[in-house]
Amino acid sequence: MKEILLELEQAPLAYSKIIFSAPGEKSPSLPGKISLEKRQKKDGTAFYFAEIFRENKAFHQSLEADALLPFVQKVMESARFRQVNLFSLEGEVAFRISKKGKVSRTVNRKAAPVLCRQGHNREKNYLIREGDRIPFMVDLGVFTKDFRIVAQKQDKFRQINRFIEILDHAFRDWEQEEIRVLDFGCGKSYLTFFVYYYFAILKEKRVRIIGYDLKEDVVGHCNELAKKYGYHGLSFVVADVTRDVLTHEAIDFVISLHACDVATDYALNYALERNVPYIFSVPCCQHEINGTIKKGDGELDLFLEHGLIKERMSALLTDAIRAQVLESEGYRVDVLEFVDFAHSPKNIMLRAKKTTNKKKKSLAPLMDMEARYGFRQTLLHLRNKEDA
Ligand SMILES: C[S@@+](CC[C@H](N)C(=O)[O-])C[C@H]1O[C@@H](n2cnc3c(N)ncnc32)[C@H](O)[C@@H]1O
């Protein structure tokens, strides 16, 4: 029995379904089978819904997450179940307990995952999960003291996990011992801490990350937290990325998550100027074109009739131009849906990888378009100057 408790203790909230069956002792007062299903409350916290089968009837009970282990212990002591199956997104762990009490454990990684129920809010196979004991997540206000996701931080948690999932995909087989990263407009630095944790703690790399932001108090707090956790490679600097001189260290990749308006352009420009090999950028508040574009007697005029359509088209045009500029300078660019639109309308990621030093595309057609419709796009200007 202690093996089962140990398994559960290691990742208390990882299991979306737990089934106890084959009772060792049959008695009308004891359950014949128990099924526990992890569900989410409206505030996003997890609980277990128990179905207890006794004499062909099902009895229901709700368990708070921290009541899970005592419940399992009690169930195993009383009914002496011989079969326990734990399902998570990673597959199934099955325990069989012989009459003599010998425990065998088998793992089936291919077992169909049972997902946590609640509308569209299905739990993804996150690299960092609710229940993981990561203290900085509590300090940053993403987790409660008992490591549950704070209700208002559900979307941020999802975004950050998705970001890490994309980085994991890119760097899973990365052999370099050291990795150097810049985060533009890091704000409260949920992402920055997560990225550090992913590479330094989970991947055991030497990591150097600098987060830049305008806000002195936020930067000060982040530096204190990095010090508190002994994250020596993580530092934060007050800087206006549109005009201050930034580090000259060689950088492996640049990240930006919702760096406001043209701050994203300066992040991309920094990477282009220094041939940074990888860029992961989720833009936001793309106001620049929307504030300057005018009818130009061409196809785009159709999109400029109505404010809402103009705003959306301008945001898409901004990112389309950014992608073209990156491609023009030898990057392969993927435009990804970052998170589901329902969780954030700012849901486009530009993922770029430097593949050649040759210039591939001319910026002239984009400059012509800009002149015709009278708008301004910062990255295009910055790179066109470089070309001139
Ligand atoms: C919407 S917040 C995003 C913060 C963080 N990346 C996240 O996703 O949680 C945008 C941040 O960009 C910072 N920012 C905006 N313009 C900037 C600039 N020119 N230089 C440095 N930081 C800037 C703001 O201070 C703010 O903290």
The ligand as an SDF file (V2000), in Angstrom:
LIG
                    3D

 27 29  0  0  0  0  0  0  0  0999 V2000
    1.6770   43.3630  -20.9630 C   0  0  0  0  0  0  0  0  0  0  0  0
    3.1400   43.4030  -20.0330 S   0  0  0  0  0  0  0  0  0  0  0  0
    3.7590   41.7760  -20.2880 C   0  0  0  0  0  0  0  0  0  0  0  0
    4.6870   41.3510  -19.2130 C   0  0  0  0  0  0  0  0  0  0  0  0
    5.2050   39.9140  -19.3030 C   0  0  0  0  0  0  0  0  0  0  0  0
    6.0250   39.7000  -20.4640 N   0  0  0  0  0  0  0  0  0  0  0  0
    4.0740   38.9330  -19.2490 C   0  0  0  0  0  0  0  0  0  0  0  0
    3.6650   38.4410  -20.2870 O   0  0  0  0  0  0  0  0  0  0  0  0
    3.5520   38.6890  -18.1640 O   0  0  0  0  0  0  0  0  0  0  0  0
    4.2050   44.3940  -21.0440 C   0  0  0  0  0  0  0  0  0  0  0  0
    5.4530   44.8390  -20.3280 C   0  0  0  0  0  0  0  0  0  0  0  0
    6.2970   45.4770  -21.2940 O   0  0  0  0  0  0  0  0  0  0  0  0
    6.9610   46.5390  -20.6470 C   0  0  0  0  0  0  0  0  0  0  0  0
    7.3940   47.5090  -21.6690 N   0  0  0  0  0  0  0  0  0  0  0  0
    6.6150   48.2190  -22.5140 C   0  0  0  0  0  0  0  0  0  0  0  0
    7.3740   49.0250  -23.2890 N   0  0  0  0  0  0  0  0  0  0  0  0
    8.6630   48.8040  -22.9180 C   0  0  0  0  0  0  0  0  0  0  0  0
    9.9020   49.3460  -23.3170 C   0  0  0  0  0  0  0  0  0  0  0  0
    9.9660   50.2680  -24.2710 N   0  0  0  0  0  0  0  0  0  0  0  0
   11.0280   48.8970  -22.7300 N   0  0  0  0  0  0  0  0  0  0  0  0
   10.9650   47.9600  -21.7540 C   0  0  0  0  0  0  0  0  0  0  0  0
    9.8110   47.4110  -21.3200 N   0  0  0  0  0  0  0  0  0  0  0  0
    8.6770   47.8420  -21.8870 C   0  0  0  0  0  0  0  0  0  0  0  0
    5.9070   47.0980  -19.7120 C   0  0  0  0  0  0  0  0  0  0  0  0
    6.4830   47.8480  -18.6580 O   0  0  0  0  0  0  0  0  0  0  0  0
    5.2050   45.8320  -19.2360 C   0  0  0  0  0  0  0  0  0  0  0  0
    5.7340   45.3670  -18.0300 O   0  0  0  0  0  0  0  0  0  0  0  0
  1  2  1  0
  2  3  1  0
  2 10  1  0
  3  4  1  0
  4  5  1  0
  5  6  1  0
  5  7  1  0
  7  8  2  0
  7  9  1  0
 10 11  1  0
 11 12  1  0
 11 26  1  0
 12 13  1  0
 13 14  1  0
 13 24  1  0
 14 15  1  0
 14 23  1  0
 15 16  2  0
 16 17  1  0
 17 18  1  0
 17 23  2  0
 18 19  1  0
 18 20  2  0
 20 21  1  0
 21 22  2  0
 22 23  1  0
 24 25  1  0
 24 26  1  0
 26 27  1  0
M  CHG  2   2   1   9  -1
M  END
$$$$
